[in-house]
Structures are given as C-alpha cells and as structure tokens.
Amino acid sequence: MLLYSISIVVACTQSLHQTLLQTQPKILSFLNHTKAPA
C-alpha cells in the first residue's frame, strides 16, 4: 500500500516537472516580451 502511494507521488512529480519544462520557455519569453518595451 505504501509502495503504491509512493509510485503515485513519483508519477505526479514527474508529470508536474514535465509541465514545468514545457511552460517555462513560454513564461520566460512572455517576461522578456513584456520587459522589452519598458
């Protein structure tokens, strides 16, 4: 049961990390875009 919970947490962490990797460049380009005119 504990092992099952750990595997769920690991899977969630990996998907969250993958989402961060995908959204980080978009956030950075958005910040650069808003920072440029100022």
Steps between C-alpha positions, in 0.01 A plus 500: 500500500782737592690407185187574296471846657867572432465403134200735466698786655794431269272494195337828602839660561628388160194633316523827693868529411418430134233772507748745651755417230239567232364824648827653619617617153156655439515683834853619431414625152189670641711674765756605240223626274342711774839623623630607158291819440560637851 
